Amino acid sequence: MSERVARLSSQRAVVIFGASNCFMCHAVKTLFSELGVSWAVHEVDKDPNGEDVERALAGMVGRTPPVPAVFIGGKLVGPTDKVMSLHLAGKLVPLLREAGALWL
């Protein structure tokens, strides 16, 4: 993981690396908002060093484009399919609570 991605991903309990025009990024943000999670987003297409961040994320998630890439508690959870799988299995909310992103 690049030093910059590590720093950015640990700034809040939930950090979403996305792009401003990415529908799946919007879907992930909506899910977290509906769960009552306060999240931070880092939009790589608005970052002057976004290409470097994207390369680092692509290596971590194993695909391109690498967004959305979701970090919970500073740890990579993965792209949309991983987040949704955790949610459908009932494992996302406990993970969010453990990271301090949910209080109830």
C-alpha angles and dihedrals in degrees: 000000000000116000091241094052090048092052095045094044093056098049093093137014089257122031123178120197106204147139127253093238097042115118094195089052088055090050092053092047090050092051092052092045091051090050089054095248121152106220138175124222129207110196107205094198090063095046117095087217093040095123091059091048091048092051091051092047092046089057090050100046095034098232146074129264088037096194135139093041112170125204121190118188089355092301126113112250094174141233128327097288092056093047092048092046090053090048094049090047091052092244101109099072094051089049090051091048091050090052092050094247094119128042102189 
